């Protein structure tokens, strides 16, 4: 869970909101090694990314991310509409393009 000792990123490691680059609501954040979802949760708190995408080679880590996301919504750290921005799946990073494509070529995410 989110605390000062476990799974919390220092301020300098947190994502920006993308607006400084003129991308409000159009940004997609991707963590191809999401583990338990810490970076994804921080992205949801710190950005207005329209999609927050996470993958991990481990089914257990993907399940942990889903559990942590649910906990964040239950504790009202994230809103249900924040959770709707998430896409989390199991995948080997070498096969990531099968799940997430570059916008210029088309998007399946």
The first five atom37 places (N, CA, C, CB, O) and aatype in JSON, in Angstrom:
{
  "aatype": [20, 20, 20, 20, 20, 20, 20, 20, 20, 20, 20, 20, 20, 20, 20, 20, 20, 20, 20, 20, 20, 20, 20, 20, 20, 20, 20, 20, 20, 20, 20, 20, 20, 20, 20, 20, 20, 20, 20, 20, 20, 20, 20, 20, 20, 20, 20, 20, 20, 20, 20, 20, 20, 20, 20, 20, 20, 20, 20, 20, 20, 20, 20, 20, 20, 20, 20, 20, 20, 20, 20, 20, 20, 20, 20, 20, 20, 20, 20, 20, 20, 20, 20, 20, 20, 20, 20, 20, 20, 20, 20, 20, 20, 20, 20, 20, 20, 20, 20, 20, 20, 20, 20, 20, 20, 20, 20, 20, 20],
  "atom_mask": [
    [1, 1, 1, 1, 1],
    [1, 1, 1, 1, 1],
    [1, 1, 1, 1, 1],
    [1, 1, 1, 1, 1],
    [1, 1, 1, 1, 1],
    [1, 1, 1, 1, 1],
    [1, 1, 1, 1, 1],
    [1, 1, 1, 1, 1],
    [1, 1, 1, 1, 1],
    [1, 1, 1, 1, 1],
    [1, 1, 1, 1, 1],
    [1, 1, 1, 1, 1],
    [1, 1, 1, 1, 1],
    [1, 1, 1, 1, 1],
    [1, 1, 1, 1, 1],
    [1, 1, 1, 1, 1],
    [1, 1, 1, 1, 1],
    [1, 1, 1, 1, 1],
    [1, 1, 1, 1, 1],
    [1, 1, 1, 1, 1],
    [1, 1, 1, 1, 1],
    [1, 1, 1, 1, 1],
    [1, 1, 1, 1, 1],
    [1, 1, 1, 1, 1],
    [1, 1, 1, 1, 1],
    [1, 1, 1, 1, 1],
    [1, 1, 1, 1, 1],
    [1, 1, 1, 1, 1],
    [1, 1, 1, 1, 1],
    [1, 1, 1, 1, 1],
    [1, 1, 1, 1, 1],
    [1, 1, 1, 1, 1],
    [1, 1, 1, 1, 1],
    [1, 1, 1, 1, 1],
    [1, 1, 1, 1, 1],
    [1, 1, 1, 1, 1],
    [1, 1, 1, 1, 1],
    [1, 1, 1, 1, 1],
    [1, 1, 1, 1, 1],
    [1, 1, 1, 1, 1],
    [1, 1, 1, 1, 1],
    [1, 1, 1, 1, 1],
    [1, 1, 1, 1, 1],
    [1, 1, 1, 1, 1],
    [1, 1, 1, 1, 1],
    [1, 1, 1, 1, 1],
    [1, 1, 1, 1, 1],
    [1, 1, 1, 1, 1],
    [1, 1, 1, 1, 1],
    [1, 1, 1, 1, 1],
    [1, 1, 1, 1, 1],
    [1, 1, 1, 1, 1],
    [1, 1, 1, 1, 1],
    [1, 1, 1, 1, 1],
    [1, 1, 1, 1, 1],
    [1, 1, 1, 1, 1],
    [1, 1, 1, 1, 1],
    [1, 1, 1, 1, 1],
    [1, 1, 1, 1, 1],
    [1, 1, 1, 1, 1],
    [1, 1, 1, 1, 1],
    [1, 1, 1, 1, 1],
    [1, 1, 1, 1, 1],
    [1, 1, 1, 1, 1],
    [1, 1, 1, 1, 1],
    [1, 1, 1, 1, 1],
    [1, 1, 1, 1, 1],
    [1, 1, 1, 1, 1],
    [1, 1, 1, 1, 1],
    [1, 1, 1, 1, 1],
    [1, 1, 1, 1, 1],
    [1, 1, 1, 1, 1],
    [1, 1, 1, 1, 1],
    [1, 1, 1, 1, 1],
    [1, 1, 1, 1, 1],
    [1, 1, 1, 1, 1],
    [1, 1, 1, 1, 1],
    [1, 1, 1, 1, 1],
    [1, 1, 1, 1, 1],
    [1, 1, 1, 1, 1],
    [1, 1, 1, 1, 1],
    [1, 1, 1, 1, 1],
    [1, 1, 1, 1, 1],
    [1, 1, 1, 1, 1],
    [1, 1, 1, 1, 1],
    [1, 1, 1, 1, 1],
    [1, 1, 1, 1, 1],
    [1, 1, 1, 1, 1],
    [1, 1, 1, 1, 1],
    [1, 1, 1, 1, 1],
    [1, 1, 1, 1, 1],
    [1, 1, 1, 1, 1],
    [1, 1, 1, 1, 1],
    [1, 1, 1, 1, 1],
    [1, 1, 1, 1, 1],
    [1, 1, 1, 1, 1],
    [1, 1, 1, 1, 1],
    [1, 1, 1, 1, 1],
    [1, 1, 1, 1, 1],
    [1, 1, 1, 1, 1],
    [1, 1, 1, 1, 1],
    [1, 1, 1, 1, 1],
    [1, 1, 1, 1, 1],
    [1, 1, 1, 1, 1],
    [1, 1, 1, 1, 1],
    [1, 1, 1, 1, 1],
    [1, 1, 1, 1, 1],
    [1, 1, 1, 1, 1],
    [1, 1, 1, 1, 1]
  ],
  "atom_positions": [
    [[0.83, -1.18, 0.0], [0.0, 0.0, 0.0], [0.88, 1.25, 0.0], [-0.95, -0.01, 1.2], [2.07, 1.16, 0.28]],
    [[0.33, 2.37, -0.3], [1.09, 3.59, -0.49], [1.52, 4.17, 0.86], [0.28, 4.63, -1.27], [0.68, 4.63, 1.63]],
    [[2.81, 4.13, 1.15], [3.35, 4.72, 2.35], [4.78, 5.17, 2.08], [3.29, 3.73, 3.53], [5.31, 4.96, 1.0]],
    [[5.4, 5.8, 3.09], [6.73, 6.37, 2.91], [7.84, 5.33, 2.78], [7.05, 7.27, 4.04], [8.95, 5.67, 2.38]],
    [[7.57, 4.08, 3.1], [8.62, 3.08, 3.06], [8.43, 2.04, 1.96], [8.7, 2.39, 4.37], [9.4, 1.39, 1.57]],
    [[7.22, 1.87, 1.47], [6.95, 0.79, 0.52], [6.17, 1.3, -0.67], [6.19, -0.34, 1.21], [5.01, 1.67, -0.55]],
    [[6.8, 1.3, -1.82], [6.07, 1.59, -3.05], [5.77, 3.03, -3.32], [4.84, 0.87, -3.03], [4.89, 3.3, -4.15]],
    [[6.42, 3.98, -2.7], [6.16, 5.39, -2.97], [7.37, 5.98, -3.68], [5.85, 6.17, -1.65], [8.51, 5.77, -3.26]],
    [[7.12, 6.71, -4.73], [8.21, 7.32, -5.48], [8.58, 8.68, -4.89], [7.83, 7.47, -6.95], [7.7, 9.41, -4.43]],
    [[9.86, 9.02, -4.91], [10.23, 10.37, -4.5], [9.7, 11.38, -5.51], [11.77, 10.5, -4.35], [9.48, 11.05, -6.67]],
    [[9.49, 12.59, -5.06], [8.88, 13.62, -5.91], [9.61, 13.8, -7.23], [8.85, 14.94, -5.17], [8.97, 14.01, -8.26]],
    [[10.94, 13.73, -7.22], [11.69, 13.95, -8.46], [11.51, 12.83, -9.47], [13.15, 14.12, -8.14], [11.84, 13.0, -10.64]],
    [[10.99, 11.68, -9.04], [10.78, 10.55, -9.96], [9.36, 10.49, -10.5], [11.11, 9.25, -9.26], [9.08, 9.69, -11.39]],
    [[8.48, 11.32, -9.98], [7.08, 11.28, -10.4], [6.91, 11.9, -11.77], [6.2, 11.99, -9.38], [7.68, 12.77, -12.18]],
    [[5.89, 11.45, -12.48], [5.6, 11.94, -13.83], [5.04, 13.35, -13.77], [4.61, 11.0, -14.55], [4.41, 13.73, -12.78]],
    [[5.28, 14.14, -14.82], [4.63, 15.44, -14.91], [3.26, 15.27, -15.56], [5.5, 16.45, -15.72], [2.91, 14.16, -15.97]],
    [[2.5, 16.34, -15.65], [1.13, 16.2, -16.15], [1.0, 16.29, -17.67], [0.26, 17.23, -15.53], [-0.11, 16.16, -18.18]],
    [[2.07, 16.52, -18.39], [2.04, 16.55, -19.84], [1.55, 17.86, -20.43], [1.18, 15.45, -20.33], [1.73, 18.11, -21.62]],
    [[0.93, 18.71, -19.61], [0.37, 19.95, -20.15], [1.46, 20.9, -20.62], [-0.49, 20.63, -19.11], [1.23, 21.72, -21.51]],
    [[2.64, 20.81, -20.03], [3.72, 21.68, -20.47], [4.13, 21.37, -21.9], [4.93, 21.55, -19.54], [4.76, 22.19, -22.56]],
    [[3.76, 20.2, -22.39], [4.06, 19.82, -23.77], [2.82, 19.91, -24.64], [4.64, 18.4, -23.81], [2.82, 19.43, -25.78]],
    [[1.75, 20.53, -24.13], [0.54, 20.7, -24.91], [-0.24, 19.42, -25.14], [0.88, 21.3, -26.22], [-0.85, 19.25, -26.2]],
    [[-0.22, 18.51, -24.18], [-0.88, 17.23, -24.37], [-1.98, 16.94, -23.34], [0.14, 16.14, -24.32], [-2.1, 15.79, -22.92]],
    [[-2.77, 17.9, -22.92], [-3.76, 17.59, -21.89], [-4.74, 16.53, -22.35], [-4.51, 18.84, -21.48], [-5.38, 16.66, -23.4]],
    [[-4.84, 15.46, -21.56], [-5.8, 14.41, -21.85], [-5.46, 13.5, -23.02], [-7.09, 15.01, -22.1], [-6.23, 12.59, -23.31]],
    [[-4.34, 13.71, -23.69], [-4.01, 12.9, -24.87], [-2.79, 12.03, -24.64], [-3.78, 13.79, -26.06], [-2.42, 11.23, -25.5]],
    [[-2.18, 12.17, -23.53], [-0.96, 11.44, -23.21], [-1.28, 10.01, -22.81], [-0.18, 12.16, -22.09], [-2.3, 9.74, -22.18]],
    [[-0.4, 9.1, -23.17], [-0.48, 7.71, -22.71], [0.79, 7.42, -21.94], [-0.67, 6.7, -23.9], [1.89, 7.66, -22.44]],
    [[0.64, 6.91, -20.73], [1.79, 6.52, -19.93], [1.91, 5.0, -19.98], [1.67, 7.03, -18.46], [0.91, 4.3, -19.84]],
    [[3.11, 4.5, -20.17], [3.36, 3.07, -20.29], [4.45, 2.65, -19.33], [3.73, 2.7, -21.73], [5.53, 3.25, -19.3]],
    [[4.18, 1.6, -18.55], [5.2, 0.98, -17.71], [5.24, -0.49, -18.1], [4.88, 1.16, -16.17], [4.38, -1.27, -17.68]],
    [[6.24, -0.9, -18.9], [6.3, -2.27, -19.4], [6.77, -3.29, -18.36], [7.2, -2.33, -20.59], [6.74, -4.49, -18.63]],
    [[7.19, -2.83, -17.2], [7.61, -3.71, -16.1], [6.88, -3.24, -14.85], [9.18, -3.69, -15.9], [7.53, -2.85, -13.88]],
    [[5.56, -3.28, -14.85], [4.77, -2.57, -13.84], [4.84, -3.14, -12.43], [3.36, -2.54, -14.25], [4.5, -2.44, -11.48]],
    [[5.26, -4.39, -12.28], [5.34, -4.95, -10.92], [4.0, -4.81, -10.22], [6.43, -4.25, -10.11], [2.98, -5.24, -10.76]],
    [[3.99, -4.23, -9.04], [2.74, -4.09, -8.29], [1.99, -2.81, -8.62], [3.03, -4.13, -6.81], [0.96, -2.52, -8.01]],
    [[2.49, -2.04, -9.58], [1.74, -0.88, -10.09], [2.06, 0.46, -9.49], [0.34, -1.12, -9.91], [1.32, 1.42, -9.71]],
    [[3.14, 0.57, -8.73], [3.47, 1.84, -8.08], [3.58, 2.99, -9.06], [4.76, 1.7, -7.31], [2.98, 4.05, -8.84]],
    [[4.32, 2.81, -10.13], [4.5, 3.89, -11.11], [3.16, 4.23, -11.77], [5.54, 3.49, -12.19], [2.87, 5.4, -12.03]],
    [[2.34, 3.23, -12.03], [1.04, 3.47, -12.64], [0.13, 4.28, -11.72], [0.37, 2.14, -13.0], [-0.55, 5.2, -12.17]],
    [[0.12, 3.94, -10.43], [-0.71, 4.68, -9.48], [-0.23, 6.13, -9.36], [-0.69, 3.99, -8.09], [-1.04, 7.05, -9.31]],
    [[1.07, 6.3, -9.33], [1.61, 7.66, -9.26], [1.26, 8.44, -10.53], [3.14, 7.63, -9.07], [0.96, 9.63, -10.46]],
    [[1.3, 7.78, -11.68], [0.92, 8.45, -12.94], [-0.53, 8.89, -12.89], [1.15, 7.51, -14.14], [-0.87, 9.97, -13.35]],
    [[-1.39, 8.06, -12.33], [-2.81, 8.42, -12.22], [-2.99, 9.62, -11.3], [-3.63, 7.23, -11.71], [-3.87, 10.46, -11.54]],
    [[-2.19, 9.71, -10.26], [-2.29, 10.84, -9.33], [-1.68, 12.12, -9.9], [-1.6, 10.49, -8.02], [-2.17, 13.22, -9.63]],
    [[-0.62, 11.97, -10.67], [0.15, 13.14, -11.09], [-0.14, 13.63, -12.5], [1.59, 12.82, -10.99], [0.27, 14.73, -12.86]],
    [[-0.84, 12.84, -13.31], [-1.04, 13.23, -14.7], [-2.5, 13.19, -15.1], [-0.24, 12.33, -15.62], [-3.35, 12.69, -14.36]],
    [[-2.77, 13.72, -16.25], [-4.1, 13.65, -16.84], [-4.06, 12.75, -18.06], [-4.61, 15.07, -17.23], [-4.87, 12.9, -18.98]],
    [[-3.13, 11.81, -18.06], [-3.0, 10.88, -19.18], [-4.32, 10.19, -19.44], [-1.89, 9.83, -18.91], [-5.0, 9.75, -18.51]],
    [[-4.7, 10.1, -20.71], [-5.96, 9.45, -21.03], [-5.88, 7.94, -20.91], [-6.39, 9.83, -22.43], [-6.9, 7.28, -20.69]],
    [[-4.69, 7.37, -21.05], [-4.46, 5.93, -20.89], [-3.23, 5.73, -20.02], [-4.28, 5.23, -22.28], [-2.2, 6.37, -20.21]],
    [[-3.37, 4.82, -19.06], [-2.25, 4.43, -18.22], [-2.12, 2.93, -18.41], [-2.48, 4.83, -16.69], [-2.97, 2.16, -17.98]],
    [[-1.03, 2.53, -19.06], [-0.88, 1.16, -19.51], [0.28, 0.5, -18.77], [-0.64, 1.1, -21.04], [1.37, 1.06, -18.67]],
    [[0.01, -0.7, -18.25], [1.05, -1.44, -17.56], [1.05, -2.88, -17.99], [0.86, -1.34, -16.07], [0.0, -3.47, -18.26]],
    [[2.23, -3.45, -18.05], [2.35, -4.87, -18.34], [3.48, -5.44, -17.48], [2.63, -5.13, -19.86], [4.36, -4.72, -17.01]],
    [[3.41, -6.73, -17.3], [4.47, -7.42, -16.6], [4.48, -8.85, -17.1], [4.28, -7.35, -15.05], [3.44, -9.38, -17.49]],
    [[5.62, -9.47, -17.08], [5.75, -10.86, -17.51], [5.11, -11.82, -16.5], [7.23, -11.21, -17.72], [4.79, -12.96, -16.84]],
    [[4.94, -11.36, -15.29], [4.42, -12.18, -14.2], [2.92, -11.96, -13.99], [5.18, -11.86, -12.9], [2.47, -10.83, -13.78]],
    [[2.16, -13.03, -14.06], [0.71, -12.95, -13.8], [0.46, -12.49, -12.36], [0.04, -14.32, -14.05], [-0.51, -11.78, -12.1]],
    [[1.31, -12.9, -11.44], [1.15, -12.5, -10.03], [1.31, -10.99, -9.87], [2.18, -13.24, -9.14], [0.59, -10.38, -9.08]],
    [[2.24, -10.39, -10.61], [2.44, -8.95, -10.52], [1.27, -8.19, -11.15], [3.75, -8.54, -11.21], [0.85, -7.15, -10.64]],
    [[0.75, -8.7, -12.24], [-0.42, -8.08, -12.86], [-1.61, -8.13, -11.89], [-0.78, -8.79, -14.21], [-2.35, -7.16, -11.76]],
    [[-1.79, -9.26, -11.21], [-2.85, -9.39, -10.22], [-2.63, -8.43, -9.05], [-2.94, -10.85, -9.7], [-3.58, -7.86, -8.52]],
    [[-1.37, -8.26, -8.64], [-1.05, -7.33, -7.56], [-1.38, -5.9, -7.97], [0.42, -7.44, -7.17], [-1.88, -5.12, -7.15]],
    [[-1.1, -5.54, -9.21], [-1.44, -4.21, -9.71], [-2.95, -4.0, -9.64], [-0.94, -4.02, -11.16], [-3.41, -2.96, -9.17]],
    [[-3.72, -4.98, -10.1], [-5.19, -4.87, -10.07], [-5.68, -4.72, -8.63], [-5.85, -6.11, -10.73], [-6.58, -3.92, -8.36]],
    [[-5.11, -5.48, -7.72], [-5.5, -5.4, -6.3], [-5.16, -4.03, -5.72], [-4.8, -6.51, -5.49], [-5.96, -3.45, -4.99]],
    [[-3.97, -3.52, -6.04], [-3.57, -2.21, -5.54], [-4.42, -1.09, -6.13], [-2.1, -1.96, -5.84], [-4.74, -0.12, -5.44]],
    [[-4.78, -1.22, -7.4], [-5.67, -0.23, -8.02], [-7.02, -0.23, -7.31], [-5.84, -0.52, -9.54], [-7.56, 0.83, -6.99]],
    [[-7.57, -1.41, -7.07], [-8.85, -1.53, -6.37], [-8.76, -0.91, -4.98], [-9.28, -3.01, -6.27], [-9.67, -0.2, -4.55]],
    [[-7.65, -1.17, -4.28], [-7.44, -0.6, -2.95], [-7.41, 0.92, -3.01], [-6.15, -1.14, -2.33], [-8.02, 1.58, -2.17]],
    [[-6.71, 1.47, -3.99], [-6.64, 2.93, -4.13], [-8.01, 3.55, -4.36], [-5.69, 3.3, -5.28], [-8.3, 4.64, -3.87]],
    [[-8.85, 2.88, -5.11], [-10.22, 3.37, -5.34], [-11.04, 3.25, -4.06], [-10.91, 2.59, -6.5], [-11.77, 4.18, -3.69]],
    [[-10.93, 2.11, -3.38], [-11.66, 1.88, -2.13], [-11.3, 2.93, -1.09], [-11.38, 0.48, -1.59], [-12.17, 3.42, -0.37]],
    [[-10.03, 3.27, -1.0], [-9.55, 4.26, -0.02], [-9.71, 5.7, -0.51], [-8.09, 4.01, 0.32], [-9.33, 6.64, 0.18]],
    [[-10.27, 5.85, -1.69], [-10.53, 7.17, -2.31], [-9.25, 7.95, -2.57], [-11.44, 7.99, -1.42], [-9.24, 9.18, -2.57]],
    [[-8.17, 7.22, -2.8], [-6.93, 7.84, -3.26], [-7.08, 8.14, -4.75], [-5.68, 6.91, -2.99], [-6.64, 9.18, -5.24]],
    [[-7.7, 7.2, -5.47], [-8.06, 7.38, -6.88], [-9.58, 7.28, -7.01], [-7.36, 6.31, -7.78], [-10.24, 6.62, -6.21]],
    [[-10.11, 7.95, -8.01], [-11.55, 7.89, -8.29], [-11.83, 6.74, -9.26], [-12.06, 9.24, -8.87], [-10.92, 6.31, -9.97]],
    [[-13.05, 6.25, -9.3], [-13.39, 5.2, -10.26], [-13.09, 5.6, -11.71], [-14.87, 4.84, -10.14], [-12.69, 4.76, -12.51]],
    [[-13.26, 6.88, -12.05], [-12.94, 7.3, -13.42], [-11.43, 7.3, -13.66], [-13.52, 8.68, -13.69], [-11.0, 7.18, -14.81]],
    [[-10.62, 7.43, -12.61], [-9.18, 7.26, -12.76], [-8.88, 5.81, -13.12], [-8.42, 7.67, -11.47], [-8.08, 5.54, -14.01]],
    [[-9.53, 4.88, -12.43], [-9.32, 3.46, -12.67], [-9.7, 3.08, -14.1], [-10.12, 2.63, -11.68], [-9.11, 2.17, -14.67]],
    [[-10.66, 3.77, -14.67], [-11.1, 3.48, -16.04], [-10.01, 3.8, -17.07], [-12.36, 4.26, -16.37], [-10.06, 3.32, -18.2]],
    [[-9.03, 4.61, -16.68], [-7.94, 4.95, -17.6], [-6.89, 3.84, -17.7], [-7.27, 6.24, -17.16], [-6.03, 3.88, -18.58]],
    [[-6.96, 2.85, -16.82], [-5.95, 1.79, -16.75], [-6.2, 0.67, -17.73], [-5.9, 1.23, -15.36], [-7.34, 0.28, -17.99]],
    [[-5.11, 0.16, -18.28], [-5.1, -1.09, -19.04], [-3.86, -1.83, -18.54], [-5.06, -0.85, -20.62], [-2.74, -1.36, -18.72]],
    [[-4.08, -2.97, -17.9], [-2.98, -3.75, -17.34], [-3.11, -5.18, -17.83], [-2.97, -3.68, -15.78], [-4.19, -5.77, -17.79]],
    [[-2.0, -5.74, -18.29], [-2.04, -7.09, -18.86], [-0.7, -7.77, -18.7], [-2.45, -7.04, -20.34], [0.32, -7.12, -18.47]],
    [[-0.73, -9.1, -18.82], [0.5, -9.89, -18.76], [1.09, -9.97, -20.15], [0.23, -11.31, -18.18], [0.4, -10.33, -21.11]],
    [[2.37, -9.65, -20.26], [3.06, -9.75, -21.55], [4.56, -9.69, -21.33], [2.61, -8.62, -22.51], [5.04, -8.99, -20.44]],
    [[5.28, -10.42, -22.13], [6.72, -10.31, -22.19], [7.02, -9.0, -22.94], [7.39, -11.56, -22.9], [6.41, -8.73, -23.97]],
    [[7.93, -8.22, -22.44], [8.22, -6.92, -23.05], [8.62, -7.06, -24.53], [9.34, -6.22, -22.28], [8.42, -6.14, -25.31]],
    [[9.18, -8.2, -24.9], [9.57, -8.42, -26.3], [8.34, -8.55, -27.21], [10.43, -9.67, -26.41], [8.47, -8.42, -28.42]],
    [[7.18, -8.8, -26.63], [5.94, -8.93, -27.4], [4.96, -7.79, -27.13], [5.28, -10.25, -27.1], [3.78, -7.89, -27.46]],
    [[5.45, -6.74, -26.53], [4.58, -5.63, -26.12], [3.85, -4.99, -27.29], [5.4, -4.58, -25.4], [2.71, -4.55, -27.14]],
    [[4.49, -4.94, -28.45], [3.86, -4.29, -29.6], [2.58, -5.01, -30.05], [4.85, -4.23, -30.76], [1.77, -4.42, -30.76]],
    [[2.4, -6.24, -29.64], [1.15, -6.94, -29.96], [-0.03, -6.36, -29.2], [1.29, -8.43, -29.65], [-1.18, -6.5, -29.62]],
    [[0.27, -5.71, -28.07], [-0.78, -5.17, -27.2], [-0.9, -3.65, -27.28], [-0.5, -5.57, -25.78], [-1.98, -3.1, -27.07]],
    [[0.21, -3.0, -27.58], [0.24, -1.53, -27.61], [0.95, -1.11, -28.88], [0.96, -0.95, -26.34], [2.12, -1.44, -29.09]],
    [[0.26, -0.38, -29.72], [0.87, 0.08, -30.96], [1.08, 1.57, -30.92], [0.0, -0.31, -32.16], [0.4, 2.29, -30.18]],
    [[2.01, 2.02, -31.71], [2.28, 3.44, -31.87], [1.04, 4.08, -32.48], [3.54, 3.69, -32.76], [0.46, 3.54, -33.42]],
    [[0.62, 5.23, -31.96], [-0.57, 5.93, -32.46], [-0.51, 6.21, -33.96], [-0.75, 7.22, -31.72], [-1.54, 6.18, -34.63]],
    [[0.67, 6.49, -34.48], [0.79, 6.85, -35.88], [0.43, 5.69, -36.78], [2.18, 7.32, -36.18], [-0.03, 5.9, -37.91]],
    [[0.62, 4.46, -36.32], [0.28, 3.28, -37.1], [-1.11, 2.76, -36.78], [1.3, 2.2, -36.86], [-1.62, 1.88, -37.48]],
    [[-1.72, 3.27, -35.74], [-3.01, 2.79, -35.31], [-2.92, 2.33, -33.87], [-3.51, 1.64, -36.21], [-1.84, 1.95, -33.4]],
    [[-4.01, 2.37, -33.16], [-3.98, 2.05, -31.75], [-4.99, 0.97, -31.42], [-4.24, 3.28, -30.93], [-6.15, 1.03, -31.81]],
    [[-4.5, -0.02, -30.67], [-5.4, -1.04, -30.16], [-5.57, -0.89, -28.67], [-4.89, -2.43, -30.5], [-6.27, -1.69, -28.05]],
    [[-4.96, 0.09, -28.07], [-5.03, 0.23, -26.62], [-6.21, 1.03, -26.18], [-3.77, 0.86, -26.09], [-6.41, 1.24, -24.98]]
  ]
}
